[in-house]
């Protein structure tokens, strides 16, 4: 069996394999950052199930994007290169799992079909397994069009990264829309993978750099730009990615904690000291010119640092057990005694935190209580 060569490396990957193997699931949605094994596990399962005769065909639908323009390219524009690009994707994903000559044989026999999402209308896939990958690169209408092609006895698997591989400001992309639609859907299961499920070497670094690019692209308002300009004057050797002015959000949610600064400065990794200066003289000069309280943190995938910098009740942050991405949200698991202060009266603390995180990385925030298992 092909799946015997694939070993899940995290609890999230184990959940994905169980969801794929569960015959009750007609639809499986798997969402998370690159490197979490979404494509590898799904393609390995789909080919294995096809070879065993559980499905007639494995139908792969994967948008091909020009990374320079962001345009989705069709088979009409690419011709044979469309199939060559999709084949290269399969070769890379399945390397070490199956001889690619066997994959090409499946393609030649029509048991592995590479389909263009633009030309599916009117088609029906009966007793097939259909895999829509990189759904975040599709318009919601195109993603739904793929979903409508499912026939009798088929399984539909959709994968995507609704956080890192799409631009801020957020828009309802195919991955986000389908994930929302599948939650609670009968005979469908959603598996959310996070940073802790990343197994591919270099993926975490790539995600951090991608997040850095998104922050650099973020459009600052006039107040934030003024802070940025003063930092360049006082700390010309510091690389600052973006500035978040917290004052309007503090007023909106009635945040009066002295712990919460007026502005949050996000510096490139390794540049915090350059913004702060020896003995803090640079940040003190910046605060004096601005007549504001500022706080500096470095870009990190450890979101605890960000939460510590902006939450009105610092000790409540110490009650956090885990923070990771889950679907389109940042999921925070916290001990019971910290839940109330972390949420705040009428949830004003968490609304404030979510406001800032949405402006920074484009995700919502979900908080759940830690349930100890004996």
LUMKE-942744 format. One record per residue (C-alpha): residue number from 1; residue in one letter; x, y, z. Coordinates in steps of 0.5 Angstrom, whole numbers, plus 2048, in hexadecimal, padded with zeros to 3 digits. Last residue first. Example, Ala and Ser with C-alpha at 12.3 -4.5 7.8 and 13.67 -1.06 7.14 Angstrom:
REM residues 2
<site seq="2" type="S" X="81B" Y="7FE" Z="80E"/>
<site seq="1" type="A" X="819" Y="7F7" Z="810"/>
***
This chain:
REM residues 374
<site seq="374" type="X" X="7F4" Y="819" Z="841"/>
<site seq="373" type="X" X="7F2" Y="81F" Z="83C"/>
<site seq="372" type="X" X="7F2" Y="826" Z="83E"/>
<site seq="371" type="X" X="7ED" Y="82A" Z="83A"/>
<site seq="370" type="X" X="7F0" Y="831" Z="839"/>
<site seq="369" type="X" X="7EB" Y="836" Z="837"/>
<site seq="368" type="X" X="7EA" Y="838" Z="830"/>
<site seq="367" type="X" X="7EC" Y="83F" Z="82D"/>
<site seq="366" type="X" X="7EB" Y="840" Z="825"/>
<site seq="365" type="X" X="7EE" Y="846" Z="822"/>
<site seq="364" type="X" X="7ED" Y="849" Z="81B"/>
<site seq="363" type="X" X="7F2" Y="849" Z="816"/>
<site seq="362" type="X" X="7F5" Y="84F" Z="811"/>
<site seq="361" type="X" X="7FC" Y="84F" Z="814"/>
<site seq="360" type="X" X="7FD" Y="856" Z="817"/>
<site seq="359" type="X" X="7F7" Y="859" Z="816"/>
<site seq="358" type="X" X="7F3" Y="853" Z="818"/>
<site seq="357" type="X" X="7F8" Y="852" Z="81E"/>
<site seq="356" type="X" X="7F6" Y="859" Z="820"/>
<site seq="355" type="X" X="7EE" Y="858" Z="820"/>
<site seq="354" type="X" X="7EF" Y="851" Z="823"/>
<site seq="353" type="X" X="7F3" Y="854" Z="829"/>
<site seq="352" type="X" X="7ED" Y="85A" Z="82A"/>
<site seq="351" type="X" X="7E8" Y="855" Z="829"/>
<site seq="350" type="X" X="7EB" Y="850" Z="82E"/>
<site seq="349" type="X" X="7EC" Y="856" Z="834"/>
<site seq="348" type="X" X="7E4" Y="858" Z="832"/>
<site seq="347" type="X" X="7E1" Y="851" Z="833"/>
<site seq="346" type="X" X="7DB" Y="854" Z="837"/>
<site seq="345" type="X" X="7E0" Y="855" Z="83D"/>
<site seq="344" type="X" X="7E7" Y="852" Z="83B"/>
<site seq="343" type="X" X="7E9" Y="84C" Z="837"/>
<site seq="342" type="X" X="7F0" Y="84B" Z="83A"/>
<site seq="341" type="X" X="7ED" Y="84D" Z="841"/>
<site seq="340" type="X" X="7E7" Y="848" Z="841"/>
<site seq="339" type="X" X="7EC" Y="842" Z="83D"/>
<site seq="338" type="X" X="7F2" Y="843" Z="842"/>
<site seq="337" type="X" X="7EF" Y="83E" Z="847"/>
<site seq="336" type="X" X="7EC" Y="839" Z="842"/>
<site seq="335" type="X" X="7F3" Y="838" Z="83F"/>
<site seq="334" type="X" X="7F4" Y="83B" Z="838"/>
<site seq="333" type="X" X="7F4" Y="838" Z="831"/>
<site seq="332" type="X" X="7F5" Y="83D" Z="82C"/>
<site seq="331" type="X" X="7F3" Y="83C" Z="824"/>
<site seq="330" type="X" X="7F5" Y="841" Z="81F"/>
<site seq="329" type="X" X="7F0" Y="840" Z="81A"/>
<site seq="328" type="X" X="7EF" Y="83F" Z="813"/>
<site seq="327" type="X" X="7F0" Y="837" Z="813"/>
<site seq="326" type="X" X="7F3" Y="836" Z="81A"/>
<site seq="325" type="X" X="7FA" Y="83A" Z="81B"/>
<site seq="324" type="X" X="7FD" Y="839" Z="822"/>
<site seq="323" type="X" X="7FD" Y="83B" Z="829"/>
<site seq="322" type="X" X="7FE" Y="836" Z="82F"/>
<site seq="321" type="X" X="7FD" Y="836" Z="836"/>
<site seq="320" type="X" X="7FC" Y="83D" Z="838"/>
<site seq="319" type="X" X="7FC" Y="83F" Z="83F"/>
<site seq="318" type="X" X="802" Y="844" Z="83F"/>
<site seq="317" type="X" X="7FD" Y="848" Z="83A"/>
<site seq="316" type="X" X="7F9" Y="849" Z="840"/>
<site seq="315" type="X" X="7FE" Y="84C" Z="844"/>
<site seq="314" type="X" X="7FF" Y="852" Z="83F"/>
<site seq="313" type="X" X="7F8" Y="854" Z="83F"/>
<site seq="312" type="X" X="7F7" Y="85A" Z="83A"/>
<site seq="311" type="X" X="7FA" Y="855" Z="834"/>
<site seq="310" type="X" X="7FE" Y="859" Z="82F"/>
<site seq="309" type="X" X="806" Y="857" Z="830"/>
<site seq="308" type="X" X="804" Y="850" Z="833"/>
<site seq="307" type="X" X="800" Y="84E" Z="82E"/>
<site seq="306" type="X" X="805" Y="850" Z="829"/>
<site seq="305" type="X" X="80A" Y="84C" Z="82D"/>
<site seq="304" type="X" X="806" Y="846" Z="82D"/>
<site seq="303" type="X" X="805" Y="846" Z="826"/>
<site seq="302" type="X" X="80B" Y="842" Z="825"/>
<site seq="301" type="X" X="80C" Y="843" Z="81D"/>
<site seq="300" type="X" X="810" Y="849" Z="81E"/>
<site seq="299" type="X" X="811" Y="850" Z="81C"/>
<site seq="298" type="X" X="815" Y="854" Z="821"/>
<site seq="297" type="X" X="811" Y="858" Z="827"/>
<site seq="296" type="X" X="812" Y="85F" Z="828"/>
<site seq="295" type="X" X="80D" Y="863" Z="82D"/>
<site seq="294" type="X" X="80B" Y="86A" Z="82C"/>
<site seq="293" type="X" X="808" Y="86F" Z="831"/>
<site seq="292" type="X" X="806" Y="876" Z="82E"/>
<site seq="291" type="X" X="809" Y="87D" Z="82E"/>
<site seq="290" type="X" X="80B" Y="87C" Z="827"/>
<site seq="289" type="X" X="812" Y="87F" Z="828"/>
<site seq="288" type="X" X="813" Y="87D" Z="82F"/>
<site seq="287" type="X" X="811" Y="876" Z="82D"/>
<site seq="286" type="X" X="816" Y="875" Z="828"/>
<site seq="285" type="X" X="81B" Y="878" Z="82C"/>
<site seq="284" type="X" X="81A" Y="873" Z="831"/>
<site seq="283" type="X" X="81A" Y="86D" Z="82C"/>
<site seq="282" type="X" X="821" Y="870" Z="82A"/>
<site seq="281" type="X" X="824" Y="871" Z="831"/>
<site seq="280" type="X" X="821" Y="86A" Z="833"/>
<site seq="279" type="X" X="828" Y="868" Z="837"/>
<site seq="278" type="X" X="82B" Y="867" Z="830"/>
<site seq="277" type="X" X="826" Y="868" Z="82B"/>
<site seq="276" type="X" X="81F" Y="866" Z="82B"/>
<site seq="275" type="X" X="81E" Y="866" Z="823"/>
<site seq="274" type="X" X="825" Y="862" Z="822"/>
<site seq="273" type="X" X="824" Y="85E" Z="828"/>
<site seq="272" type="X" X="81E" Y="85B" Z="824"/>
<site seq="271" type="X" X="821" Y="85A" Z="81E"/>
<site seq="270" type="X" X="823" Y="852" Z="81E"/>
<site seq="269" type="X" X="81C" Y="850" Z="81B"/>
<site seq="268" type="X" X="819" Y="856" Z="817"/>
<site seq="267" type="X" X="816" Y="85B" Z="81B"/>
<site seq="266" type="X" X="80E" Y="85C" Z="81D"/>
<site seq="265" type="X" X="80D" Y="862" Z="821"/>
<site seq="264" type="X" X="806" Y="862" Z="825"/>
<site seq="263" type="X" X="803" Y="869" Z="826"/>
<site seq="262" type="X" X="7FF" Y="86C" Z="82C"/>
<site seq="261" type="X" X="802" Y="867" Z="831"/>
<site seq="260" type="X" X="7FE" Y="862" Z="835"/>
<site seq="259" type="X" X="800" Y="861" Z="83C"/>
<site seq="258" type="X" X="7FD" Y="867" Z="83F"/>
<site seq="257" type="X" X="7F6" Y="863" Z="83E"/>
<site seq="256" type="X" X="7F1" Y="868" Z="83C"/>
<site seq="255" type="X" X="7EE" Y="864" Z="836"/>
<site seq="254" type="X" X="7E7" Y="867" Z="835"/>
<site seq="253" type="X" X="7E6" Y="862" Z="82F"/>
<site seq="252" type="X" X="7E5" Y="868" Z="829"/>
<site seq="251" type="X" X="7EA" Y="86D" Z="82D"/>
<site seq="250" type="X" X="7F0" Y="867" Z="82E"/>
<site seq="249" type="X" X="7EE" Y="866" Z="826"/>
<site seq="248" type="X" X="7EF" Y="86D" Z="824"/>
<site seq="247" type="X" X="7F6" Y="86D" Z="828"/>
<site seq="246" type="X" X="7F9" Y="867" Z="826"/>
<site seq="245" type="X" X="7FD" Y="86A" Z="820"/>
<site seq="244" type="X" X="800" Y="864" Z="81D"/>
<site seq="243" type="X" X="807" Y="865" Z="81A"/>
<site seq="242" type="X" X="80A" Y="861" Z="814"/>
<site seq="241" type="X" X="811" Y="85D" Z="812"/>
<site seq="240" type="X" X="816" Y="861" Z="816"/>
<site seq="239" type="X" X="81D" Y="860" Z="814"/>
<site seq="238" type="X" X="822" Y="864" Z="818"/>
<site seq="237" type="X" X="828" Y="868" Z="816"/>
<site seq="236" type="X" X="825" Y="86F" Z="816"/>
<site seq="235" type="X" X="822" Y="86E" Z="81D"/>
<site seq="234" type="X" X="820" Y="875" Z="81F"/>
<site seq="233" type="X" X="81F" Y="878" Z="818"/>
<site seq="232" type="X" X="81C" Y="871" Z="815"/>
<site seq="231" type="X" X="818" Y="871" Z="81C"/>
<site seq="230" type="X" X="815" Y="877" Z="81B"/>
<site seq="229" type="X" X="813" Y="876" Z="814"/>
<site seq="228" type="X" X="80F" Y="86F" Z="816"/>
<site seq="227" type="X" X="80C" Y="873" Z="81B"/>
<site seq="226" type="X" X="809" Y="878" Z="816"/>
<site seq="225" type="X" X="807" Y="872" Z="812"/>
<site seq="224" type="X" X="803" Y="86F" Z="817"/>
<site seq="223" type="X" X="7FF" Y="876" Z="818"/>
<site seq="222" type="X" X="7FE" Y="877" Z="811"/>
<site seq="221" type="X" X="7FB" Y="870" Z="810"/>
<site seq="220" type="X" X="800" Y="86A" Z="80E"/>
<site seq="219" type="X" X="7FF" Y="865" Z="808"/>
<site seq="218" type="X" X="801" Y="85E" Z="809"/>
<site seq="217" type="X" X="806" Y="85C" Z="804"/>
<site seq="216" type="X" X="80C" Y="85C" Z="809"/>
<site seq="215" type="X" X="807" Y="857" Z="80E"/>
<site seq="214" type="X" X="806" Y="853" Z="808"/>
<site seq="213" type="X" X="80D" Y="852" Z="806"/>
<site seq="212" type="X" X="80F" Y="850" Z="80D"/>
<site seq="211" type="X" X="809" Y="84B" Z="80E"/>
<site seq="210" type="X" X="80C" Y="848" Z="807"/>
<site seq="209" type="X" X="813" Y="848" Z="80B"/>
<site seq="208" type="X" X="810" Y="845" Z="811"/>
<site seq="207" type="X" X="80D" Y="840" Z="80C"/>
<site seq="206" type="X" X="813" Y="83E" Z="809"/>
<site seq="205" type="X" X="817" Y="83D" Z="80F"/>
<site seq="204" type="X" X="812" Y="838" Z="812"/>
<site seq="203" type="X" X="812" Y="834" Z="80B"/>
<site seq="202" type="X" X="819" Y="833" Z="80B"/>
<site seq="201" type="X" X="819" Y="82C" Z="80C"/>
<site seq="200" type="X" X="812" Y="829" Z="80B"/>
<site seq="199" type="X" X="80E" Y="827" Z="811"/>
<site seq="198" type="X" X="80A" Y="82C" Z="813"/>
<site seq="197" type="X" X="804" Y="829" Z="818"/>
<site seq="196" type="X" X="806" Y="82E" Z="81D"/>
<site seq="195" type="X" X="805" Y="834" Z="819"/>
<site seq="194" type="X" X="7FE" Y="832" Z="818"/>
<site seq="193" type="X" X="7F9" Y="82D" Z="815"/>
<site seq="192" type="X" X="7F2" Y="82E" Z="815"/>
<site seq="191" type="X" X="7EE" Y="827" Z="813"/>
<site seq="190" type="X" X="7E7" Y="828" Z="811"/>
<site seq="189" type="X" X="7E2" Y="822" Z="810"/>
<site seq="188" type="X" X="7DC" Y="821" Z="80B"/>
<site seq="187" type="X" X="7D6" Y="81C" Z="80C"/>
<site seq="186" type="X" X="7D1" Y="822" Z="80E"/>
<site seq="185" type="X" X="7D4" Y="829" Z="80E"/>
<site seq="184" type="X" X="7D5" Y="82C" Z="815"/>
<site seq="183" type="X" X="7DB" Y="82F" Z="812"/>
<site seq="182" type="X" X="7DC" Y="82E" Z="80A"/>
<site seq="181" type="X" X="7D9" Y="835" Z="808"/>
<site seq="180" type="X" X="7DE" Y="839" Z="80C"/>
<site seq="179" type="X" X="7E4" Y="834" Z="80A"/>
<site seq="178" type="X" X="7E1" Y="835" Z="803"/>
<site seq="177" type="X" X="7E1" Y="83D" Z="803"/>
<site seq="176" type="X" X="7E8" Y="83E" Z="806"/>
<site seq="175" type="X" X="7EB" Y="839" Z="801"/>
<site seq="174" type="X" X="7E8" Y="83C" Z="7FB"/>
<site seq="173" type="X" X="7EA" Y="843" Z="7FD"/>
<site seq="172" type="X" X="7E5" Y="848" Z="801"/>
<site seq="171" type="X" X="7EA" Y="84E" Z="802"/>
<site seq="170" type="X" X="7EF" Y="850" Z="807"/>
<site seq="169" type="X" X="7F3" Y="856" Z="806"/>
<site seq="168" type="X" X="7F8" Y="853" Z="806"/>
<site seq="167" type="X" X="7FA" Y="84F" Z="801"/>
<site seq="166" type="X" X="7FA" Y="847" Z="800"/>
<site seq="165" type="X" X="7FF" Y="842" Z="802"/>
<site seq="164" type="X" X="7FF" Y="843" Z="809"/>
<site seq="163" type="X" X="7F8" Y="842" Z="80C"/>
<site seq="162" type="X" X="7F3" Y="83E" Z="808"/>
<site seq="161" type="X" X="7F8" Y="839" Z="806"/>
<site seq="160" type="X" X="7F5" Y="834" Z="802"/>
<site seq="159" type="X" X="7F2" Y="82C" Z="801"/>
<site seq="158" type="X" X="7EC" Y="82A" Z="7FE"/>
<site seq="157" type="X" X="7EA" Y="822" Z="7FE"/>
<site seq="156" type="X" X="7E4" Y="820" Z="7FB"/>
<site seq="155" type="X" X="7E2" Y="818" Z="7FB"/>
<site seq="154" type="X" X="7DE" Y="815" Z="7F6"/>
<site seq="153" type="X" X="7D8" Y="810" Z="7F6"/>
<site seq="152" type="X" X="7D3" Y="813" Z="7F2"/>
<site seq="151" type="X" X="7D5" Y="81A" Z="7EF"/>
<site seq="150" type="X" X="7DA" Y="820" Z="7F1"/>
<site seq="149" type="X" X="7DA" Y="825" Z="7EC"/>
<site seq="148" type="X" X="7D6" Y="82A" Z="7F0"/>
<site seq="147" type="X" X="7DD" Y="82B" Z="7F5"/>
<site seq="146" type="X" X="7E1" Y="82D" Z="7EF"/>
<site seq="145" type="X" X="7DC" Y="833" Z="7ED"/>
<site seq="144" type="X" X="7DC" Y="835" Z="7F5"/>
<site seq="143" type="X" X="7E4" Y="836" Z="7F4"/>
<site seq="142" type="X" X="7E2" Y="83A" Z="7EE"/>
<site seq="141" type="X" X="7DD" Y="83E" Z="7F1"/>
<site seq="140" type="X" X="7E2" Y="840" Z="7F7"/>
<site seq="139" type="X" X="7E7" Y="842" Z="7F2"/>
<site seq="138" type="X" X="7ED" Y="83D" Z="7F2"/>
<site seq="137" type="X" X="7F4" Y="83E" Z="7F5"/>
<site seq="136" type="X" X="7F2" Y="83D" Z="7FC"/>
<site seq="135" type="X" X="7F0" Y="836" Z="7FA"/>
<site seq="134" type="X" X="7F7" Y="834" Z="7F9"/>
<site seq="133" type="X" X="7F5" Y="82C" Z="7F8"/>
<site seq="132" type="X" X="7EE" Y="82A" Z="7F5"/>
<site seq="131" type="X" X="7EF" Y="822" Z="7F6"/>
<site seq="130" type="X" X="7E9" Y="81E" Z="7F3"/>
<site seq="129" type="X" X="7E8" Y="817" Z="7F4"/>
<site seq="128" type="X" X="7E4" Y="813" Z="7EF"/>
<site seq="127" type="X" X="7DE" Y="80F" Z="7F0"/>
<site seq="126" type="X" X="7DA" Y="814" Z="7EB"/>
<site seq="125" type="X" X="7DD" Y="81A" Z="7E9"/>
<site seq="124" type="X" X="7D8" Y="81F" Z="7E5"/>
<site seq="123" type="X" X="7DA" Y="824" Z="7E0"/>
<site seq="122" type="X" X="7D6" Y="829" Z="7DD"/>
<site seq="121" type="X" X="7DA" Y="82F" Z="7E0"/>
<site seq="120" type="X" X="7E1" Y="82C" Z="7E1"/>
<site seq="119" type="X" X="7E5" Y="831" Z="7DC"/>
<site seq="118" type="X" X="7E8" Y="836" Z="7E0"/>
<site seq="117" type="X" X="7EA" Y="832" Z="7E6"/>
<site seq="116" type="X" X="7EF" Y="82E" Z="7E1"/>
<site seq="115" type="X" X="7EF" Y="827" Z="7E2"/>
<site seq="114" type="X" X="7F5" Y="822" Z="7E3"/>
<site seq="113" type="X" X="7F2" Y="81B" Z="7E3"/>
<site seq="112" type="X" X="7F5" Y="815" Z="7E6"/>
<site seq="111" type="X" X="7F2" Y="80E" Z="7E4"/>
<site seq="110" type="X" X="7F2" Y="810" Z="7DD"/>
<site seq="109" type="X" X="7F7" Y="80A" Z="7DB"/>
<site seq="108" type="X" X="7FC" Y="80F" Z="7D9"/>
<site seq="107" type="X" X="7FB" Y="813" Z="7DF"/>
<site seq="106" type="X" X="7FC" Y="80D" Z="7E3"/>
<site seq="105" type="X" X="802" Y="80B" Z="7DF"/>
<site seq="104" type="X" X="805" Y="812" Z="7E1"/>
<site seq="103" type="X" X="804" Y="810" Z="7E8"/>
<site seq="102" type="X" X="807" Y="80A" Z="7E7"/>
<site seq="101" type="X" X="80D" Y="80D" Z="7E4"/>
<site seq="100" type="X" X="80E" Y="812" Z="7EA"/>
<site seq="99" type="X" X="810" Y="80C" Z="7EE"/>
<site seq="98" type="X" X="80C" Y="80D" Z="7F5"/>
<site seq="97" type="X" X="80D" Y="810" Z="7FB"/>
<site seq="96" type="X" X="814" Y="812" Z="7FB"/>
<site seq="95" type="X" X="812" Y="818" Z="7F7"/>
<site seq="94" type="X" X="80A" Y="819" Z="7F7"/>
<site seq="93" type="X" X="80A" Y="820" Z="7F8"/>
<site seq="92" type="X" X="80F" Y="822" Z="7F3"/>
<site seq="91" type="X" X="80D" Y="81D" Z="7EE"/>
<site seq="90" type="X" X="806" Y="820" Z="7EF"/>
<site seq="89" type="X" X="808" Y="827" Z="7EE"/>
<site seq="88" type="X" X="80C" Y="825" Z="7E8"/>
<site seq="87" type="X" X="806" Y="822" Z="7E5"/>
<site seq="86" type="X" X="802" Y="828" Z="7E6"/>
<site seq="85" type="X" X="807" Y="82D" Z="7E3"/>
<site seq="84" type="X" X="807" Y="828" Z="7DD"/>
<site seq="83" type="X" X="800" Y="827" Z="7DC"/>
<site seq="82" type="X" X="7FF" Y="82F" Z="7DC"/>
<site seq="81" type="X" X="805" Y="82F" Z="7D7"/>
<site seq="80" type="X" X="802" Y="82B" Z="7D2"/>
<site seq="79" type="X" X="7FD" Y="831" Z="7D1"/>
<site seq="78" type="X" X="7FF" Y="837" Z="7D5"/>
<site seq="77" type="X" X="7FA" Y="83C" Z="7D3"/>
<site seq="76" type="X" X="7F4" Y="838" Z="7D1"/>
<site seq="75" type="X" X="7F6" Y="833" Z="7D7"/>
<site seq="74" type="X" X="7F5" Y="839" Z="7DC"/>
<site seq="73" type="X" X="7F9" Y="83E" Z="7E0"/>
<site seq="72" type="X" X="7F7" Y="841" Z="7E6"/>
<site seq="71" type="X" X="7FA" Y="848" Z="7E7"/>
<site seq="70" type="X" X="7FE" Y="84A" Z="7ED"/>
<site seq="69" type="X" X="802" Y="84F" Z="7E8"/>
<site seq="68" type="X" X="809" Y="84C" Z="7EA"/>
<site seq="67" type="X" X="807" Y="846" Z="7EE"/>
<site seq="66" type="X" X="803" Y="843" Z="7E7"/>
<site seq="65" type="X" X="7FF" Y="83F" Z="7EA"/>
<site seq="64" type="X" X="7FD" Y="837" Z="7E8"/>
<site seq="63" type="X" X="7F6" Y="835" Z="7EC"/>
<site seq="62" type="X" X="7F6" Y="82E" Z="7EE"/>
<site seq="61" type="X" X="7F1" Y="829" Z="7EC"/>
<site seq="60" type="X" X="7F3" Y="822" Z="7ED"/>
<site seq="59" type="X" X="7EE" Y="81C" Z="7EB"/>
<site seq="58" type="X" X="7F0" Y="815" Z="7EE"/>
<site seq="57" type="X" X="7EC" Y="810" Z="7EA"/>
<site seq="56" type="X" X="7E7" Y="80A" Z="7EB"/>
<site seq="55" type="X" X="7E7" Y="80A" Z="7F2"/>
<site seq="54" type="X" X="7E8" Y="805" Z="7F7"/>
<site seq="53" type="X" X="7EC" Y="801" Z="7F2"/>
<site seq="52" type="X" X="7F2" Y="800" Z="7F6"/>
<site seq="51" type="X" X="7F6" Y="804" Z="7F1"/>
<site seq="50" type="X" X="7F1" Y="809" Z="7F2"/>
<site seq="49" type="X" X="7F1" Y="809" Z="7FA"/>
<site seq="48" type="X" X="7F9" Y="809" Z="7FA"/>
<site seq="47" type="X" X="7F9" Y="80F" Z="7F5"/>
<site seq="46" type="X" X="7F4" Y="813" Z="7F9"/>
<site seq="45" type="X" X="7F8" Y="812" Z="7FF"/>
<site seq="44" type="X" X="7FE" Y="814" Z="7FD"/>
<site seq="43" type="X" X="7FC" Y="81A" Z="7FA"/>
<site seq="42" type="X" X="7F8" Y="81C" Z="800"/>
<site seq="41" type="X" X="7FE" Y="81A" Z="805"/>
<site seq="40" type="X" X="803" Y="81E" Z="800"/>
<site seq="39" type="X" X="7FE" Y="824" Z="7FF"/>
<site seq="38" type="X" X="7FC" Y="826" Z="806"/>
<site seq="37" type="X" X="803" Y="824" Z="809"/>
<site seq="36" type="X" X="804" Y="82A" Z="80D"/>
<site seq="35" type="X" X="809" Y="82D" Z="809"/>
<site seq="34" type="X" X="805" Y="833" Z="807"/>
<site seq="33" type="X" X="800" Y="836" Z="80C"/>
<site seq="32" type="X" X="7FA" Y="833" Z="80E"/>
<site seq="31" type="X" X="7F3" Y="830" Z="80B"/>
<site seq="30" type="X" X="7F0" Y="829" Z="80A"/>
<site seq="29" type="X" X="7E9" Y="829" Z="808"/>
<site seq="28" type="X" X="7E6" Y="822" Z="807"/>
<site seq="27" type="X" X="7E0" Y="820" Z="803"/>
<site seq="26" type="X" X="7DC" Y="81A" Z="803"/>
<site seq="25" type="X" X="7DE" Y="818" Z="80A"/>
<site seq="24" type="X" X="7DB" Y="811" Z="80C"/>
<site seq="23" type="X" X="7E0" Y="80D" Z="808"/>
<site seq="22" type="X" X="7E5" Y="80F" Z="80E"/>
<site seq="21" type="X" X="7EC" Y="80F" Z="80A"/>
<site seq="20" type="X" X="7ED" Y="816" Z="809"/>
<site seq="19" type="X" X="7EB" Y="818" Z="810"/>
<site seq="18" type="X" X="7F0" Y="813" Z="813"/>
<site seq="17" type="X" X="7F5" Y="816" Z="80F"/>
<site seq="16" type="X" X="7F4" Y="81D" Z="810"/>
<site seq="15" type="X" X="7F3" Y="81C" Z="818"/>
<site seq="14" type="X" X="7FA" Y="818" Z="818"/>
<site seq="13" type="X" X="7FD" Y="81E" Z="814"/>
<site seq="12" type="X" X="7FA" Y="823" Z="81A"/>
<site seq="11" type="X" X="7FD" Y="81E" Z="81F"/>
<site seq="10" type="X" X="804" Y="81F" Z="81C"/>
<site seq="9" type="X" X="809" Y="81B" Z="817"/>
<site seq="8" type="X" X="804" Y="817" Z="813"/>
<site seq="7" type="X" X="808" Y="811" Z="810"/>
<site seq="6" type="X" X="807" Y="810" Z="809"/>
<site seq="5" type="X" X="80B" Y="80A" Z="806"/>
<site seq="4" type="X" X="805" Y="805" Z="809"/>
<site seq="3" type="X" X="800" Y="80A" Z="805"/>
<site seq="2" type="X" X="802" Y="807" Z="7FE"/>
<site seq="1" type="X" X="800" Y="800" Z="800"/>
***
